[in-house]
Amino acid sequence: MDQQIEELPEYIHINQNDFSYRKHKKQKEEDIAICECKYNANDPDSACGERCLNVLTSTECTPNYCPCGVYCKNQRFQKCAYAETKLFKTQGRGWGLLADKDIKAGQFIIEYCGEVISWKEAKRRSQAYETQGLKDAFIISLNGSESIDATKKGSLARFINHSCQPNCETRKWNVLGEIRVGIFAKEDILKGTELGYDYNFEWYGGAKVRCLCGAVSCSGFLGAKSRGFQPLKLMFRILFDAAVDKNASVESLLDRQEVGGGEVGVEL
């Protein structure tokens, strides 16, 4: 295990988002959403379960304000109530994350944590990462003006690979006034199964990138027609993996149409 840890990409592990360019928002009392749940020992779902008004609006309950008190089950992000997962080395796709215990459909698996940055900073970093030939770069959309960069600081969610037939999905939740991104199970997932979600990857270099997910329903390519930098869709891991493996720049791979070990289909 020690050898595996040494081979992992260098990064700082965090379980909460890092706010370096702005202050963490402080929830105002008038903005606190208080549900109408009442705890009933005979009804496990009564304590802020699926019928909770806050759950239905993807909002976590605020401690000391929830009517269910210590029985509240709608504080999963705050309590880091993650599913049991395990890192493993994939065949040809770098590191991945698998279920280390059975996971139920709809279950919260893990939060996608990283540095919360502005779109402007996301653009600067994405260009810098490409110039550096960085193997693992992870920048995703958070809200209308910010992104999460898990490249240098992040949770284990950064290791979840793309899949065209995903068993997981991302969901955005309001947690104490901040929008946070969680990975949730789309279906029942058995222990030992690799976790995957759809990156909605787009490479804005004018060509599609071959997908290596291996799913039966794999679309074959990721990416779409180039329209310049668009911060809403940033996920460069597969492309950088290909660049590093071939000891070449991303741009040169696109020019030579050698991304992903196969031909690059150009969409006109």
Beta strands, then each sheet from edge to edge (+ up, - down):
strand 1: 12-13
strand 2: 18-19
strand 3: 85-89
strand 4: 95-99
strand 5: 108-111
strand 6: 115-118
strand 7: 139-141
strand 8: 146-149
strand 9: 153-154
strand 10: 161-162
strand 11: 168-175
strand 12: 178-185
strand 13: 196-197
strand 14: 209-210
strand 15: 221-222
sheet 1: 1+ 9+
sheet 2: 2+ 6+ 8- 7+
sheet 3: 3+ 4-
sheet 4: 5+ 12- 11+
sheet 5: 10+ 13+
sheet 6: 14+ 15-
end
